Amino acid sequence: MMPQLSSTIQLCIGLPAGAAAGWIHFSTLYWNVRLLTEHAPGRAIAIQMLRLGVLAVVFFVLAKLGAWALLSGAAGLLIARFTVLRRVRAQL
């Protein structure tokens, strides 16, 4: 059983963890789409499963830490999505 953490500590853990997981997840999405378009669907599916698995594990751990950790992790994921999409749009 995990000890109950204060909401401040949960926020301080969840936000960077969600942001890091989101940055990795959305940054590798471009690579995954390229594999699909280059006729390598086996590798693309394997990488997609790995990406989703890592994201699921991160959010499972955050859920175990507490509700605030999970919510701030989700906010971090959305922040990372916004920043990665902005960076990719600027490159196009």
Residue pairs with C-beta under 8 A, 6 or more apart in sequence:
2 64
2 65
4 66
5 13
5 65
5 66
5 69
7 66
7 68
10 65
10 66
10 67
10 68
10 69
10 72
11 68
11 69
11 72
13 62
13 65
13 69
13 72
14 62
14 65
14 68
14 69
14 70
14 71
14 72
14 73
14 75
14 76
15 72
15 73
15 75
15 76
16 76
17 58
17 61
17 62
17 69
17 73
17 76
18 58
18 59
18 62
18 72
18 73
18 74
18 75
18 76
18 77
18 79
18 80
19 76
19 77
19 79
19 80
20 76
20 80
21 54
21 55
21 58
21 59
21 73
21 76
21 77
21 80
22 76
22 77
22 78
22 79
22 80
22 81
22 84
23 80
23 83
23 84
24 51
24 54
25 51
25 54
25 55
25 77
25 80
26 80
26 81
26 84
26 85
27 84
28 47
28 51
29 51
30 88
31 47
32 44
32 47
32 48
32 51
33 44
35 41
35 43
35 44
35 47
36 44
55 77
58 73
59 70
59 73
59 74
62 69
62 70
62 73
63 69
63 70
